[in-house]
Amino acid sequence: MTFYRHSGPRSYLSSVMTERFNCFYCRDDLHGKKYIQKDEKHVCVRCFDKLCANTCAECRKPIGVDAKELTHKNRHWHEGCFRCAKCYAPLANEPFAARDDGKVMCGKCGAHEDSPRCQGCYKVIMPGSQNVEYKHKVWHEECFLCAECKQPIRSQSFLTKGEDFFCGACHEKKFAKNCAGCKEPITTGGLTYQDKPWHSECFVCNTCKKQLSGARFTAHEDTFYCVDCYKTSVAKKCSGCQNPITGFGKGTSVVNYENSTWHEYCFNCKKCSLSLAHKRFVMHESNIYCPDCAKKL
């Protein structure tokens, strides 16, 4: 904020009667007349108004000898022309703001002009008022609303969806996925298995309740088991080695026949140990034999 200062020519009344005393421009005799001293030159009132007076920045007319002149940064105004460019309030005895575009404004209008506008109501956000700023945009605090419940978010945390803002509760209600286990919304984290969302703490082994996120597990009839529990509680036993068939590691390939199951590497002839996977075999008293060995039974 800057302030004006008064300036302008000083006029004098000549009292010198004994020597030649003329106007610098028109050479009129100045004895007994009013004159102005300009740059060490004596100038009559008429020549000063015509040739030397400053031009008012507002009305573009000369500022005569008898007018009160206001000056700011090499610009000049009649006192009556020195007004706010927006509300036209007189500024001769008031503080003002000088803008880069040359306009002068009262303090209130200057603050309005330079202050940002609210993205909600598009009105000016006055300095010192409560506001919310996000990504170089500003709102009045009362204009920064949840797109769902229409309540001011103020200083609460919020989430975005496209160009809209949501308070935490509304975002959870509108967009959060529900856990396939507990059916409650998943607000942070979680995981997906076979296109179904889960809380990490809900995705657990059906037997020991250990969390399966990041661990090896298997699904059986829509139920999940860790490897150990699947082996002991669910997995079929190999008819050859009697160990669980888990589907992990070396035991990923199996052979099924009637109601019995074997690891592929256990599906061998009982007598000669020939692997019978993908070959003809003979079943005799729960044991399997290659055709040659079966003939010798």
C-alpha positions as CSV (number, residue, x, y, z in Angstrom):
1,M,0.0,0.0,0.0
2,T,1.4,3.4,-1.0
3,F,0.3,6.9,-0.4
4,Y,-0.1,10.0,-2.6
5,R,1.8,13.2,-2.1
6,H,0.8,16.7,-3.0
7,S,2.9,18.5,-5.5
8,G,2.5,21.3,-8.1
9,P,3.8,24.6,-9.2
10,R,4.1,27.5,-6.8
11,S,2.9,30.8,-8.1
12,Y,4.4,34.1,-7.0
13,L,3.3,37.7,-7.2
14,S,5.9,39.9,-8.7
15,S,7.0,43.0,-6.6
16,V,10.1,43.9,-8.6
17,M,9.5,47.2,-10.4
18,T,13.0,48.4,-11.3
19,E,14.4,45.8,-13.7
20,R,13.1,43.9,-16.8
21,F,11.0,40.9,-15.7
22,N,9.3,39.0,-18.6
23,C,7.7,35.6,-19.2
24,F,10.2,33.2,-20.6
25,Y,7.8,32.1,-23.4
26,C,5.6,35.0,-24.4
27,R,7.9,37.8,-23.1
28,D,5.0,39.6,-21.4
29,D,6.0,41.9,-18.6
30,L,5.4,40.1,-15.3
31,H,5.7,43.2,-13.0
32,G,2.9,43.2,-10.6
33,K,1.5,39.9,-12.0
34,K,1.2,36.4,-10.9
35,Y,3.8,34.1,-12.3
36,I,5.3,30.6,-11.8
37,Q,8.9,29.7,-11.5
38,K,9.5,26.5,-13.6
39,D,13.0,25.1,-13.9
40,E,14.5,28.5,-12.9
41,K,12.4,30.1,-15.6
42,H,9.7,32.7,-14.9
43,V,6.4,31.8,-16.7
44,C,3.1,33.6,-16.8
45,V,0.0,31.8,-15.7
46,R,-1.3,31.5,-19.3
47,C,1.9,30.0,-20.7
48,F,2.2,27.7,-17.8
49,D,-1.2,26.2,-18.3
50,K,-0.6,26.0,-22.0
51,L,3.0,24.8,-22.2
52,C,4.2,23.5,-18.8
53,A,1.3,22.0,-16.9
54,N,1.2,18.3,-16.2
55,T,-1.6,16.3,-17.8
56,C,-4.0,14.5,-15.5
57,A,-3.7,10.7,-15.9
58,E,-7.5,10.4,-15.5
59,C,-9.2,13.2,-17.5
60,R,-6.2,13.9,-19.8
61,K,-6.6,17.7,-19.2
62,P,-3.8,20.0,-18.0
63,I,-3.5,20.5,-14.3
64,G,-3.6,24.3,-14.0
65,V,-1.8,26.6,-11.6
66,D,-4.8,27.0,-9.4
67,A,-5.6,23.2,-9.3
68,K,-4.5,21.0,-6.5
69,E,-2.2,18.3,-8.0
70,L,-1.5,14.8,-6.8
71,T,1.5,12.9,-8.0
72,H,2.5,9.2,-7.7
73,K,5.4,7.6,-9.6
74,N,5.7,10.3,-12.2
75,R,1.9,10.3,-12.9
76,H,-0.3,13.3,-12.0
77,W,-4.0,13.8,-11.2
78,H,-6.3,16.6,-10.4
79,E,-7.4,16.1,-6.8
80,G,-10.9,15.4,-7.9
81,C,-9.8,12.9,-10.5
82,F,-7.8,10.8,-8.1
83,R,-10.4,8.1,-7.5
84,C,-10.7,4.4,-7.2
85,A,-10.9,2.8,-10.7
86,K,-13.5,0.4,-9.4
87,C,-15.8,2.1,-6.9
88,Y,-14.8,5.7,-7.8
89,A,-14.3,6.6,-4.1
90,P,-12.1,9.7,-3.6
91,L,-8.5,8.8,-2.7
92,A,-7.0,12.2,-2.0
93,N,-6.9,11.5,1.8
94,E,-7.1,7.7,1.7
95,P,-4.6,4.8,1.3
96,F,-4.6,3.3,-2.1
97,A,-3.1,0.4,-4.1
98,A,-1.3,1.1,-7.4
99,R,-1.6,-1.8,-9.8
100,D,0.8,-2.8,-12.6
101,D,-1.8,-1.9,-15.2
102,G,-1.7,1.7,-14.0
103,K,-5.0,1.7,-12.2
104,V,-5.3,3.0,-8.6
105,M,-7.8,1.4,-6.2
106,C,-8.9,1.9,-2.7
107,G,-7.7,-0.8,-0.2
108,K,-10.9,-2.8,-0.3
109,C,-11.2,-2.9,-4.1
110,G,-7.5,-3.6,-4.5
111,A,-7.9,-6.6,-2.2
112,H,-11.0,-7.8,-4.2
113,E,-9.1,-7.5,-7.4
114,D,-6.0,-9.3,-6.3
115,S,-7.6,-12.0,-4.3
116,P,-8.5,-15.4,-5.8
117,R,-12.0,-16.4,-6.5
118,C,-13.8,-19.4,-4.9
119,Q,-14.3,-22.4,-7.2
120,G,-17.6,-23.0,-5.5
121,C,-19.4,-19.6,-5.5
122,Y,-17.0,-17.7,-7.7
123,K,-16.9,-14.8,-5.3
124,V,-13.7,-13.2,-4.0
125,I,-11.9,-14.9,-1.1
126,M,-10.8,-12.0,1.0
127,P,-7.4,-12.1,2.7
128,G,-7.5,-13.7,6.1
129,S,-10.8,-15.6,5.5
130,Q,-11.0,-19.4,6.1
131,N,-10.4,-21.3,2.9
132,V,-9.4,-24.6,1.4
133,E,-6.7,-24.9,-1.3
134,Y,-6.2,-28.0,-3.4
135,K,-4.1,-28.3,-6.6
136,H,-3.7,-24.5,-7.0
137,K,-7.5,-23.9,-6.6
138,V,-9.2,-22.2,-3.7
139,W,-12.6,-22.5,-2.1
140,H,-14.3,-20.7,0.8
141,E,-14.3,-23.2,3.6
142,E,-18.1,-23.3,3.6
143,C,-18.1,-23.9,-0.2
144,F,-15.8,-26.9,-0.2
145,L,-18.6,-29.5,-0.2
146,C,-18.9,-33.3,-0.3
147,A,-20.4,-34.2,-3.7
148,E,-22.7,-36.8,-2.0
149,C,-23.9,-35.3,1.3
150,K,-23.4,-31.7,0.3
151,Q,-21.9,-30.9,3.7
152,P,-18.8,-28.7,4.1
153,I,-15.7,-30.9,4.4
154,R,-13.7,-28.1,6.1
155,S,-10.5,-29.5,7.7
156,Q,-11.6,-33.2,7.5
157,S,-9.7,-35.6,5.2
158,F,-11.4,-36.1,1.8
159,L,-11.0,-38.3,-1.3
160,T,-11.5,-37.5,-4.9
161,K,-13.3,-39.2,-7.8
162,G,-12.8,-37.4,-11.1
163,E,-13.5,-33.7,-10.4
164,D,-15.6,-34.4,-7.3
165,F,-14.7,-34.4,-3.6
166,F,-16.1,-36.8,-1.0
167,C,-15.9,-36.9,2.8
168,G,-14.5,-40.2,4.0
169,A,-17.9,-41.7,5.0
170,C,-19.6,-40.9,1.7
171,H,-16.7,-42.2,-0.4
172,E,-16.7,-45.4,1.6
173,K,-20.4,-45.8,1.1
174,K,-20.5,-45.0,-2.6
175,F,-17.3,-46.5,-3.9
176,A,-15.7,-48.9,-1.5
177,K,-15.9,-52.6,-2.4
178,N,-17.4,-55.0,0.2
179,C,-15.2,-57.8,1.5
180,A,-16.4,-61.3,0.3
181,G,-15.8,-62.6,3.8
182,C,-17.3,-60.1,6.3
183,K,-19.3,-58.1,3.8
184,E,-18.0,-54.8,5.2
185,P,-16.4,-52.0,3.0
186,I,-12.7,-52.2,2.2
187,T,-11.4,-48.7,2.7
188,T,-7.6,-49.4,2.4
189,G,-5.4,-52.2,1.3
190,G,-7.1,-55.6,0.8
191,L,-6.6,-58.2,-1.9
192,T,-8.5,-59.8,-4.7
193,Y,-8.8,-63.5,-5.4
194,Q,-10.8,-64.8,-8.4
195,D,-12.3,-61.3,-8.9
196,K,-13.6,-61.1,-5.3
197,P,-12.3,-58.5,-2.9
198,W,-11.1,-59.4,0.7
199,H,-9.8,-57.7,3.7
200,S,-6.3,-59.2,4.4
201,E,-7.5,-60.1,7.9
202,C,-10.5,-61.9,6.4
203,F,-8.6,-64.0,3.9
204,V,-7.5,-66.8,6.3
205,C,-7.1,-70.5,6.5
206,N,-10.5,-72.2,7.3
207,T,-8.8,-74.5,9.9
208,C,-6.0,-72.6,11.7
209,K,-7.2,-69.0,10.8
210,K,-3.7,-67.9,9.7
211,Q,-3.8,-65.1,7.2
212,L,-3.1,-66.3,3.7
213,S,-2.1,-63.0,2.1
214,G,1.4,-63.6,0.6
215,A,1.4,-67.3,1.6
216,R,0.8,-70.5,-0.4
217,F,-2.7,-71.8,-0.1
218,T,-5.2,-73.9,-1.9
219,A,-9.0,-73.6,-2.4
220,H,-11.3,-76.5,-1.9
221,E,-15.1,-76.1,-2.4
222,D,-14.9,-72.3,-2.0
223,T,-12.9,-72.7,1.2
224,F,-9.3,-71.7,1.7
225,Y,-6.6,-73.7,3.5
226,C,-2.9,-73.1,4.2
227,V,-0.7,-75.9,2.8
228,D,-0.3,-77.6,6.2
229,C,-4.0,-77.7,7.0
230,Y,-4.9,-78.8,3.5
231,K,-2.5,-81.7,3.8
232,T,-3.8,-82.9,7.2
233,S,-7.5,-82.1,6.9
234,V,-8.6,-82.1,3.3
235,A,-6.1,-83.6,0.8
236,K,-6.7,-87.2,-0.5
237,K,-4.0,-89.7,0.3
238,C,-2.0,-91.3,-2.5
239,S,-2.9,-95.0,-2.8
240,G,0.8,-95.6,-3.5
241,C,2.8,-93.8,-0.9
242,Q,-0.1,-92.8,1.5
243,N,1.1,-89.2,1.6
244,P,-1.3,-86.3,1.0
245,I,-1.8,-85.2,-2.6
246,T,-1.6,-81.4,-2.3
247,G,-1.1,-80.4,-5.9
248,F,2.1,-78.5,-5.0
249,G,5.6,-79.0,-6.2
250,K,6.5,-82.5,-7.5
251,G,3.0,-83.7,-6.8
252,T,1.1,-81.5,-9.2
253,S,0.3,-84.4,-11.6
254,V,-2.0,-87.1,-10.4
255,V,-3.7,-90.2,-11.7
256,N,-7.3,-91.0,-10.8
257,Y,-8.9,-94.4,-11.2
258,E,-12.3,-95.3,-9.8
259,N,-12.2,-94.1,-6.2
260,S,-8.4,-94.1,-5.9
261,T,-5.8,-91.4,-6.5
262,W,-2.0,-91.6,-7.0
263,H,0.8,-89.2,-7.4
264,E,1.8,-89.6,-11.0
265,Y,5.3,-90.7,-9.9
266,C,3.7,-93.3,-7.6
267,F,1.6,-94.9,-10.3
268,N,4.0,-97.8,-10.9
269,C,3.7,-101.6,-11.5
270,K,3.6,-103.3,-8.1
271,K,6.0,-106.0,-9.3
272,C,8.5,-104.4,-11.8
273,S,8.0,-100.7,-10.7
274,L,7.5,-99.6,-14.3
275,S,5.8,-96.2,-14.5
276,L,2.3,-96.8,-15.8
277,A,1.2,-93.1,-16.2
278,H,-0.4,-92.8,-19.6
279,K,0.0,-96.5,-20.2
280,R,-2.2,-99.6,-20.1
281,F,-2.3,-101.3,-16.7
282,V,-4.2,-104.1,-14.9
283,M,-5.9,-103.6,-11.5
284,H,-5.6,-106.6,-9.2
285,E,-6.6,-106.6,-5.5
286,S,-6.1,-102.8,-5.2
287,N,-2.7,-103.1,-6.8
288,I,-1.7,-102.1,-10.3
289,Y,0.4,-104.1,-12.7
290,C,1.8,-103.7,-16.2
291,P,0.2,-106.2,-18.6
292,D,3.3,-108.4,-18.7
293,C,3.5,-108.8,-14.9
294,A,-0.3,-109.3,-14.7
295,K,0.1,-112.4,-16.9
296,K,2.4,-113.9,-14.3
297,L,0.0,-113.5,-11.4
